[in-house]
């Protein structure tokens, strides 16, 4: 597995697991069929700038750097405000129409934000299809988009 793919998997594991030690990464990655050494995980942690934060179960756990999420969210909100045309939803889908050229970056920023409601996104030149996990998530995320547009 390539470094980029492995680091994407590490990000996914961080969102669904309380990872306190590098050995935990090694074990979880092996369960996903990815053989790595603790040294490789250590380099990935440094490269991804992961930080340790207090865990609800006591001790500390690995997390993505907070500042990056704040910057990503600011970019997402600003890009949506600058390029918004319309938004509609149906079933588990939110369809965002934007100015030409903005679809791919909005889709990418949404992926980086790792929203719990989103199963996946597809961005082309002037649209973003957001696939939500449930219909309730669809309504929730559409409201989030509306809030992004109205908050100054």
C-alpha positions as CSV (number, residue, x, y, z in Angstrom):
1,X,0.0,0.0,0.0
2,X,1.3,3.5,-0.9
3,X,2.0,6.1,1.8
4,X,-0.9,8.3,0.8
5,X,-3.4,5.5,0.9
6,X,-2.1,4.3,4.2
7,X,-2.3,7.8,5.7
8,X,-5.9,8.1,4.4
9,X,-6.7,4.8,6.2
10,X,-5.0,6.1,9.3
11,X,-7.3,9.1,9.2
12,X,-10.3,6.9,8.9
13,X,-9.1,4.7,11.8
14,X,-8.7,7.8,14.0
15,X,-12.4,8.8,13.5
16,X,-13.7,5.4,14.6
17,X,-11.2,4.2,17.2
18,X,-9.6,5.5,20.5
19,X,-5.9,5.0,19.5
20,X,-3.5,5.6,22.3
21,X,-0.3,3.9,21.2
22,X,1.6,3.4,17.9
23,X,1.2,-0.3,18.4
24,X,-2.6,0.2,18.2
25,X,-2.2,1.6,14.7
26,X,-0.1,-1.4,13.7
27,X,-2.8,-3.8,15.0
28,X,-5.7,-1.9,13.4
29,X,-3.9,-1.6,10.1
30,X,-3.1,-5.3,10.1
31,X,-6.8,-6.0,10.6
32,X,-7.4,-4.0,7.4
33,X,-4.8,-6.2,5.6
34,X,-2.0,-3.6,5.7
35,X,1.3,-4.9,7.1
36,X,3.4,-2.0,8.7
37,X,6.1,-1.7,11.3
38,X,5.9,0.6,14.3
39,X,8.7,2.7,12.6
40,X,6.5,3.3,9.6
41,X,3.6,4.3,11.8
42,X,5.9,6.7,13.7
43,X,6.9,8.3,10.4
44,X,3.3,8.6,9.3
45,X,2.4,10.2,12.7
46,X,5.1,12.8,12.2
47,X,4.3,13.4,8.6
48,X,0.5,13.8,9.3
49,X,1.3,16.0,12.4
50,X,-0.9,13.9,14.6
51,X,-1.3,15.1,18.2
52,X,-2.2,13.5,21.5
53,X,-5.3,14.8,23.2
54,X,-7.0,13.7,26.4
55,X,-9.2,10.7,26.0
56,X,-12.7,10.3,27.5
57,X,-11.6,6.9,28.9
58,X,-8.5,8.4,30.5
59,X,-5.0,8.7,29.2
60,X,-4.3,10.3,25.8
61,X,-5.3,9.4,22.2
62,X,-4.0,10.3,18.8
63,X,-6.0,13.0,16.9
64,X,-5.6,15.1,13.8
65,X,-4.3,18.5,14.4
66,X,-7.1,20.9,15.4
67,X,-5.8,23.9,13.6
68,X,-5.9,22.1,10.3
69,X,-9.6,21.3,10.7
70,X,-10.3,25.0,11.6
71,X,-8.4,26.2,8.5
72,X,-10.1,23.6,6.3
73,X,-13.5,24.6,7.6
74,X,-12.8,28.3,7.0
75,X,-11.7,27.4,3.4
76,X,-14.9,25.3,2.9
77,X,-17.2,28.0,4.2
78,X,-15.5,30.7,2.2
79,X,-15.5,28.7,-1.0
80,X,-19.2,27.8,-0.6
81,X,-20.1,31.4,0.0
82,X,-18.0,32.6,-3.0
83,X,-19.4,30.1,-5.4
84,X,-22.8,29.0,-4.2
85,X,-25.6,28.8,-6.8
86,X,-28.2,26.5,-5.3
87,X,-28.7,23.5,-3.0
88,X,-31.3,20.7,-3.2
89,X,-31.7,17.4,-1.5
90,X,-33.5,14.1,-2.0
91,X,-33.4,10.8,0.0
92,X,-29.7,10.5,1.0
93,X,-28.4,13.0,-1.5
94,X,-27.5,16.7,-1.2
95,X,-26.9,18.3,-4.6
96,X,-24.9,21.5,-4.5
97,X,-24.6,23.7,-7.6
98,X,-21.6,26.1,-7.6
99,X,-19.8,28.3,-10.0
100,X,-17.6,26.6,-12.6
101,X,-14.3,25.3,-11.2
102,X,-15.4,25.1,-7.5
103,X,-16.9,21.6,-7.4
104,X,-13.7,19.6,-7.0
105,X,-12.3,21.8,-4.2
106,X,-15.5,21.8,-2.2
107,X,-15.8,18.0,-2.6
108,X,-12.2,17.7,-1.4
109,X,-12.6,20.1,1.6
110,X,-15.7,18.2,2.7
111,X,-13.8,14.9,2.5
112,X,-11.0,16.5,4.6
113,X,-13.5,17.7,7.2
114,X,-14.6,14.1,7.7
115,X,-18.2,15.0,8.5
116,X,-19.9,12.1,10.3
117,X,-23.1,12.5,8.2
118,X,-21.3,12.0,4.9
119,X,-20.7,8.7,3.2
120,X,-18.9,10.3,0.3
121,X,-18.8,13.2,-2.2
122,X,-18.4,13.5,-5.9
123,X,-17.4,16.9,-7.3
124,X,-17.2,17.9,-10.9
125,X,-16.7,21.4,-12.4
126,X,-19.8,23.1,-11.1
127,X,-21.6,20.6,-8.9
128,X,-21.0,18.5,-5.8
129,X,-23.1,15.4,-5.0
130,X,-23.0,14.7,-1.3
131,X,-24.1,11.2,-0.3
132,X,-25.2,11.0,3.3
133,X,-25.4,8.0,5.5
134,X,-29.1,8.4,6.4
135,X,-32.0,10.6,5.3
136,X,-31.8,12.4,8.7
137,X,-28.1,13.1,8.0
138,X,-29.2,14.6,4.6
139,X,-31.5,17.1,6.4
140,X,-28.8,17.9,9.0
141,X,-26.1,18.4,6.4
142,X,-28.3,20.6,4.2
143,X,-28.9,22.7,7.2
144,X,-25.2,22.9,7.8
145,X,-24.7,24.3,4.3
146,X,-27.5,26.8,4.9
147,X,-25.7,27.9,8.1
148,X,-22.4,28.2,6.2
149,X,-24.2,30.6,3.8
150,X,-25.8,32.7,6.5
151,X,-23.1,33.0,9.2
152,X,-20.8,35.9,8.8
